[in-house]
Amino acid sequence: MKSKFVFVLLFLTTIVLAQSSKDSIIFIQGFAIAAPRNHEVNLFIDFIKKELVPRKVNTLMLRVDYNYNYLSHPELKDSAVLSQADVKSIVKTCRENNINIIPQVNLLGHQSWHSKPSALLVKYPEFDETPHVQFPAEYKWPNSDGLYCKSYCPLHPDVHKVIFEVMDEICDAFESTAFHAGMDEVFYIGDDKCPRCSGKDKAELFAGEVNLIREHLKQKNRELWIWGDRMIDGKSTGMGMWEASMNNTHRSIDMISKDVVICDWHYERPDQSPVLFAAKGFKVITCPWNRPMVAIQQVDDMARWRNTATKEMKPKYYGMMQTVWTGFGNFQKEMTALTTGSPVADPRGRTSSADCFVQMFKKISDAEK
């Protein structure tokens, strides 16, 4: 019954998005931020109504990770987490305003942050792809271990039971038709010392994990979204190890199911990689962060691609999504600083994600007039 309910919800969500965006030059108009803490829920709901709704945001991607009162795996939840009632309040507000929610839990990579392991590796250290790499007392980059963020081993026989139960529970809680698995900046994969992954093709390992997650979600008619950086060749494009791959995972672009939605993030330059993803058959969303002029150019590019593409390619250019890489509280402070005329800025043209958010959606609105 749940599967049928989710299928109907997916169908209705598609209709709502189509109706709200049928005349829109940018189909997905998204906003991505960490899910609020439990004491911020009412403020966050006000933010949705006052800031997202007037800008016609139709997709809200929430980085939840373990900020939820998980019943399937209570050992993984953070302290002071969102309750089921908190989540339902957010869901109700978004549904009333035709906003589709997509929860995110970081999978594969980002299982630590510099010197602090995530809940998954704390509770299940056996899932660590590189247990021989120790967290330093004082973190520095670069370092001899190449440690940025840890990964779980995609071939560990017990890891998917845990993460699939977490995925299912958070998708059910948010009544979502899609799930964002993260999967960006995966530096540890196919490690030479891993008893399961050593010697394996890193592209095949990455693609295998994406496809496995996608297949699980498909059982309940849910769509998989991921960041796209691991699917770009960092050497041939010159995009390097952060916005692209330097460890040979880029060939996975030809191995991953074409119904996976790619969130293509570039913050310093308006790189044209959406054309690559679209030509490979993926729906692609361009994701800026904190450089308004870059975001404005990216809106222009997305509008141009949608206006000039063939009927087969046009749906692949899926839209835009502003990303925020702080918590909701900090973003609110940025918005306040912006409205009082004192936005954060630096000589490189980088301001705040709030300024980028405001200018990006103004550009989208202007483009549709």
C-alpha positions as CSV (number, residue, x, y, z in Angstrom):
1,M,0.0,0.0,0.0
2,K,2.9,2.4,0.9
3,S,4.4,1.8,-2.6
4,K,1.1,2.7,-4.3
5,F,0.8,5.8,-2.1
6,V,4.3,7.0,-3.0
7,F,3.6,6.3,-6.7
8,V,0.4,8.4,-6.6
9,L,2.3,11.1,-4.6
10,L,5.1,11.1,-7.2
11,F,2.5,11.4,-10.0
12,L,0.7,14.3,-8.3
13,T,4.0,16.1,-7.5
14,T,5.0,15.9,-11.1
15,I,1.7,17.4,-12.1
16,V,2.1,20.2,-9.5
17,L,5.6,21.0,-10.7
18,A,4.6,20.9,-14.3
19,Q,1.7,23.2,-13.7
20,S,3.7,25.6,-11.6
21,S,6.6,25.6,-14.1
22,K,4.9,25.0,-17.4
23,D,5.6,28.5,-18.5
24,S,8.9,28.7,-16.6
25,I,12.2,29.0,-18.4
26,I,13.8,27.3,-15.4
27,F,11.9,24.1,-14.5
28,I,13.4,23.2,-11.1
29,Q,13.8,26.2,-8.9
30,G,15.5,24.8,-5.9
31,F,17.0,25.7,-2.6
32,A,19.3,23.4,-0.6
33,I,20.2,23.8,3.0
34,A,20.9,21.8,6.2
35,A,17.6,20.8,7.9
36,P,16.8,23.1,10.8
37,R,17.6,22.1,14.4
38,N,14.5,21.2,16.4
39,H,14.4,24.7,18.1
40,E,14.5,26.4,14.7
41,V,11.5,24.7,13.1
42,N,9.0,27.5,13.6
43,L,11.5,30.1,12.2
44,F,12.2,27.8,9.3
45,I,8.5,27.5,8.5
46,D,8.3,31.3,8.5
47,F,11.3,31.4,6.2
48,I,9.6,29.1,3.8
49,K,6.6,31.3,3.7
50,K,8.4,34.7,3.6
51,E,11.4,33.9,1.4
52,L,10.9,30.7,-0.6
53,V,7.3,31.0,-1.6
54,P,7.5,34.6,-3.0
55,R,10.5,33.5,-5.1
56,K,8.5,30.6,-6.5
57,V,10.9,28.0,-5.1
58,N,9.3,24.6,-6.0
59,T,12.0,22.2,-4.6
60,L,13.6,22.2,-1.2
61,M,16.5,19.9,-0.6
62,L,17.2,19.4,3.1
63,R,20.5,17.9,4.3
64,V,19.1,15.8,7.2
65,D,21.8,13.2,7.7
66,Y,21.2,12.2,11.4
67,N,19.3,15.2,12.5
68,Y,16.1,13.1,12.9
69,N,14.6,10.9,15.6
70,Y,15.2,7.6,13.7
71,L,13.3,4.7,15.0
72,S,15.0,2.1,12.7
73,H,18.4,3.1,14.0
74,P,18.2,5.3,17.1
75,E,21.9,4.7,17.7
76,L,22.7,7.0,14.8
77,K,20.6,10.1,15.6
78,D,22.2,13.3,16.8
79,S,21.3,15.1,20.0
80,A,18.3,17.5,19.9
81,V,17.0,16.1,16.6
82,L,13.9,16.8,14.6
83,S,10.9,14.9,15.8
84,Q,8.3,13.3,13.6
85,A,5.9,16.2,14.5
86,D,8.6,18.7,13.5
87,V,9.0,17.1,10.1
88,K,5.3,16.9,9.5
89,S,5.0,20.6,10.2
90,I,7.6,21.3,7.5
91,V,5.9,18.9,5.1
92,K,2.5,20.5,5.6
93,T,3.9,24.0,4.9
94,C,5.7,22.8,1.8
95,R,2.7,20.9,0.4
96,E,0.4,23.9,0.9
97,N,2.8,25.9,-1.1
98,N,3.6,23.4,-3.9
99,I,7.2,22.8,-2.7
100,N,8.6,19.3,-3.2
101,I,10.9,18.2,-0.4
102,I,14.0,16.0,-1.0
103,P,15.8,14.8,2.1
104,Q,19.5,14.1,1.9
105,V,21.7,11.7,3.9
106,N,25.3,11.6,2.8
107,L,26.2,8.2,1.5
108,L,29.5,6.6,0.4
109,G,31.7,9.7,1.1
110,H,31.5,12.4,3.8
111,Q,31.5,9.8,6.5
112,S,33.7,12.1,8.6
113,W,34.6,15.7,8.7
114,H,38.3,16.2,8.9
115,S,39.0,14.8,12.4
116,K,35.5,13.7,13.4
117,P,33.8,10.5,12.2
118,S,30.1,10.6,11.4
119,A,27.6,8.6,13.4
120,L,27.7,5.7,10.9
121,L,31.4,5.1,11.4
122,V,31.2,5.8,15.2
123,K,28.6,3.1,15.6
124,Y,29.8,0.8,12.8
125,P,33.6,1.2,12.6
126,E,33.7,-2.0,10.5
127,F,32.2,-0.1,7.6
128,D,35.2,2.2,7.3
129,E,36.9,1.9,3.9
130,T,40.3,3.1,5.4
131,P,40.5,2.0,9.0
132,H,44.3,2.3,8.8
133,V,44.0,6.0,8.3
134,Q,43.9,7.6,11.7
135,F,42.3,10.9,12.6
136,P,45.1,13.4,13.5
137,A,45.1,15.4,16.7
138,E,45.4,18.5,14.5
139,Y,44.0,18.4,11.0
140,K,45.9,20.0,8.1
141,W,45.4,19.9,4.4
142,P,47.1,18.6,2.4
143,N,48.3,15.6,4.5
144,S,50.2,12.4,3.8
145,D,47.1,10.3,4.0
146,G,45.0,12.4,1.6
147,L,42.4,12.6,4.4
148,Y,39.6,14.9,3.7
149,C,36.5,12.9,4.5
150,K,36.2,9.2,5.2
151,S,34.1,6.8,3.1
152,Y,32.3,3.6,4.0
153,C,33.2,0.5,2.1
154,P,30.6,-0.1,-0.6
155,L,31.3,-3.8,-0.7
156,H,30.9,-4.4,3.1
157,P,28.2,-7.1,3.4
158,D,26.3,-5.3,6.2
159,V,26.4,-1.6,5.2
160,H,23.4,-1.5,2.9
161,K,20.9,-3.0,5.4
162,V,21.6,0.0,7.7
163,I,21.7,2.8,5.1
164,F,18.6,1.5,3.3
165,E,16.6,1.4,6.5
166,V,17.7,5.0,7.2
167,M,16.8,6.1,3.6
168,D,13.4,4.5,3.8
169,E,12.6,6.0,7.1
170,I,13.6,9.6,6.2
171,C,11.8,9.4,2.9
172,D,8.7,8.1,4.5
173,A,8.9,10.9,7.2
174,F,9.2,13.6,4.6
175,E,6.7,11.9,2.3
176,S,9.2,12.4,-0.5
177,T,9.3,11.3,-4.1
178,A,13.0,11.6,-4.3
179,F,16.1,11.2,-2.2
180,H,19.5,12.9,-2.4
181,A,22.4,10.6,-1.6
182,G,25.2,13.2,-1.6
183,M,28.1,11.2,-3.0
184,D,30.3,14.2,-3.6
185,E,34.1,14.5,-3.0
186,V,34.7,10.8,-2.6
187,F,38.4,10.6,-2.2
188,Y,38.6,7.2,-0.5
189,I,37.3,4.4,-2.8
190,G,38.8,1.1,-3.8
191,D,41.6,1.5,-1.3
192,D,44.6,-0.8,-1.8
193,K,44.3,-2.0,1.8
194,C,40.6,-2.7,1.8
195,P,40.1,-6.6,1.8
196,R,37.0,-6.2,-0.4
197,C,37.8,-3.3,-2.7
198,S,41.5,-3.6,-3.3
199,G,42.3,-3.9,-7.0
200,K,38.7,-3.1,-8.1
201,D,37.9,-0.4,-10.8
202,K,37.1,2.8,-8.9
203,A,34.6,3.9,-11.6
204,E,32.8,0.5,-11.4
205,L,32.7,0.7,-7.6
206,F,31.2,4.2,-7.6
207,A,28.7,3.4,-10.3
208,G,27.8,0.1,-8.6
209,E,27.0,2.0,-5.4
210,V,24.9,4.6,-7.2
211,N,23.0,2.0,-9.1
212,L,22.4,-0.1,-6.0
213,I,20.9,2.9,-4.2
214,R,18.9,3.8,-7.2
215,E,17.4,0.3,-7.5
216,H,16.4,0.3,-3.9
217,L,14.6,3.7,-4.2
218,K,13.0,2.5,-7.4
219,Q,11.1,-0.2,-5.5
220,K,9.1,2.6,-3.9
221,N,8.9,4.7,-7.1
222,R,11.4,7.2,-5.7
223,E,14.0,9.1,-7.7
224,L,17.7,9.3,-6.8
225,W,19.6,12.7,-6.9
226,I,23.4,13.0,-6.4
227,W,26.1,15.6,-6.8
228,G,27.9,15.2,-10.1
229,D,31.5,16.0,-9.4
230,R,32.8,12.4,-9.3
231,M,31.5,11.9,-12.8
232,I,33.7,14.6,-14.4
233,D,37.3,14.1,-15.4
234,G,39.2,16.5,-13.3
235,K,42.4,16.3,-15.4
236,S,41.0,16.7,-19.0
237,T,38.6,19.5,-17.9
238,G,41.1,21.3,-15.6
239,M,38.4,21.3,-12.9
240,G,40.7,19.4,-10.5
241,M,40.0,17.2,-7.5
242,W,37.2,19.0,-5.8
243,E,34.7,19.9,-8.5
244,A,35.7,16.8,-10.5
245,S,37.5,13.5,-10.1
246,M,41.2,12.8,-10.1
247,N,40.9,9.2,-8.9
248,N,39.4,7.7,-12.0
249,T,35.7,7.6,-11.0
250,H,34.8,9.9,-13.9
251,R,34.2,6.9,-16.2
252,S,31.2,6.0,-14.1
253,I,29.3,8.6,-16.2
254,D,28.8,5.8,-18.8
255,M,27.8,3.2,-16.2
256,I,25.2,5.0,-14.1
257,S,21.4,4.7,-14.8
258,K,20.2,7.6,-16.8
259,D,17.3,8.3,-14.6
260,V,19.5,9.5,-11.8
261,V,19.3,13.3,-11.4
262,I,22.6,15.1,-11.4
263,C,23.2,18.2,-9.2
264,D,26.2,19.9,-10.9
265,W,27.9,22.3,-8.5
266,H,30.4,24.9,-9.6
267,Y,31.0,27.9,-7.4
268,E,34.1,29.7,-8.8
269,R,33.2,29.6,-12.5
270,P,30.1,29.0,-14.6
271,D,31.6,25.8,-16.1
272,Q,29.6,24.2,-18.9
273,S,29.5,20.7,-17.6
274,P,25.6,20.6,-17.6
275,V,26.0,20.1,-21.4
276,L,28.1,17.0,-20.7
277,F,25.6,15.5,-18.4
278,A,22.6,16.3,-20.6
279,A,24.4,14.9,-23.7
280,K,25.0,11.7,-21.7
281,G,21.2,11.4,-21.1
282,F,20.9,12.8,-17.5
283,K,18.6,15.4,-16.1
284,V,21.0,18.1,-14.7
285,I,20.5,20.9,-12.2
286,T,23.1,23.7,-11.9
287,C,24.0,24.5,-8.3
288,P,25.7,27.8,-7.3
289,W,26.7,28.9,-3.8
290,N,28.2,32.3,-2.9
291,R,29.2,34.2,-6.0
292,P,26.2,36.1,-7.4
293,M,27.8,36.9,-10.7
294,V,28.6,33.2,-11.3
295,A,25.0,32.3,-10.4
296,I,23.6,34.9,-12.8
297,Q,25.6,33.6,-15.7
298,Q,24.5,30.1,-14.8
299,V,20.9,31.1,-15.0
300,D,21.6,32.7,-18.4
301,D,23.2,29.5,-19.5
302,M,20.4,27.3,-18.3
303,A,17.8,29.5,-20.0
304,R,19.8,29.5,-23.2
305,W,20.1,25.7,-23.2
306,R,16.4,25.2,-22.6
307,N,15.5,27.8,-25.3
308,T,17.8,26.4,-28.0
309,A,17.9,22.7,-27.3
310,T,16.1,20.0,-29.3
311,K,12.9,18.7,-27.9
312,E,14.8,15.6,-26.8
313,M,17.5,17.6,-24.9
314,K,15.4,20.3,-23.4
315,P,14.0,18.2,-20.5
316,K,17.5,17.3,-19.6
317,Y,18.3,20.9,-18.6
318,Y,16.3,20.5,-15.4
319,G,16.9,23.8,-13.6
320,M,18.8,25.7,-10.9
321,M,19.3,25.0,-7.1
322,Q,20.9,27.5,-4.7
323,T,23.1,25.7,-2.2
324,V,23.8,26.9,1.3
325,W,26.7,25.4,3.2
326,T,26.0,26.6,6.7
327,G,23.2,25.9,9.1
328,F,19.8,27.6,8.9
329,G,20.7,30.0,11.8
330,N,23.8,31.3,10.0
331,F,21.9,31.7,6.8
332,Q,19.3,33.8,8.6
333,K,22.0,36.0,9.9
334,E,23.3,36.5,6.3
335,M,19.8,37.4,5.2
336,T,19.5,39.9,8.0
337,A,22.8,41.4,7.1
338,L,21.8,41.7,3.5
339,T,18.5,43.4,4.2
340,T,20.2,45.9,6.6
341,G,22.7,46.8,3.9
342,S,25.7,45.2,5.4
343,P,26.3,41.9,3.4
344,V,29.5,40.0,3.9
345,A,31.9,40.5,1.0
346,D,35.6,39.9,0.0
347,P,37.8,41.3,-2.8
348,R,37.4,38.2,-4.9
349,G,33.7,39.0,-5.7
350,R,32.5,36.4,-3.2
351,T,29.7,37.6,-1.0
352,S,27.3,35.5,1.1
353,S,25.1,32.6,0.0
354,A,22.1,34.8,1.0
355,D,23.2,37.5,-1.6
356,C,23.6,34.8,-4.2
357,F,20.2,33.4,-3.3
358,V,18.5,36.7,-3.7
359,Q,20.2,37.6,-6.9
360,M,19.8,34.2,-8.5
361,F,16.1,34.2,-8.0
362,K,15.8,37.8,-9.1
363,K,17.5,36.8,-12.3
364,I,15.2,33.8,-12.8
365,S,12.2,36.1,-12.3
366,D,13.5,38.7,-14.7
367,A,14.3,36.0,-17.3
368,E,10.6,34.9,-17.2
369,K,9.1,38.3,-17.8
